[in-house]
Amino acid sequence: MSSTLHKLQYLRKKKGMSQDQMAQKLGMTVHGYRKIEQGSRRMTLELAIKIKGIVDVAHIEDILDAG
């Protein structure tokens, strides 16, 4: 599992959110969000920006792998 996927799960849990709650805030199914956390679905830039706002990180790089 890549560090991006670990970061997503860590940041979501740090906010006290379930996968279902995160999916609802993102306007997607929990199945779709779970696939992103598992790495079987790619995260778009648009989705990363939405997640950034939900988990209150300062920079998009705090979610995405830099390299």
N, C-alpha and C positions, 0 to 999 in steps of 0.2 A: 504494500500500500504506500502510495507516495506521501510526501510530507504535506501536500495540499489537502489530501483526503483526511489525514490526521488533524490538520488545522481546522477543517470544516467541522468535524465531529467535536473537537475540543471547544471551539468557539460557541457552537450550538449548545453544548452541555453547560458551558460556563454561564450562558444566559438563562439556564434552567429550562430549556426548550426541548420538547420531543421532536422526532422527525416529522410527525404529523403537524405539529404547530408550525414548524419551519416551512413545511410544504404549503400550508394554508396562507402564511404571510407572503410566500412567493407566488401564490396563485397557481400552484401545480399539484399534481397528485402526490401522495406520500410514496407511492411506488416509484414515480419519476425522481423524486428527491433522493430516495434510498439508493437508486442506481448511481446518482452522482457521488454520494458518499462512498459507495462501493467501488467506484472507478469504472463502471461499465457504461456510463454515459458521460460525455464531455460537458464541461461547464462553459457556457458562453460568457463573453465579456459582460453582456447585459445582466445575466444572472449573477455574476460575481459582484457587480455594482450593487444589485439589490441586496445580496447577502451582506456586503460591506455595511450597508445602512442598518440592517437588522441587528447585526452583532456588534455594532458601534466600534469598528476599527478605523484608524485614521487613514490608512493607505491601502489601496487595492493589493499592493505587494504583500500585505500582512495575511492575505488569503491565498494568493497565487504563488507558485514556485518562481523564484527569480531566474533560475537557470534550468 
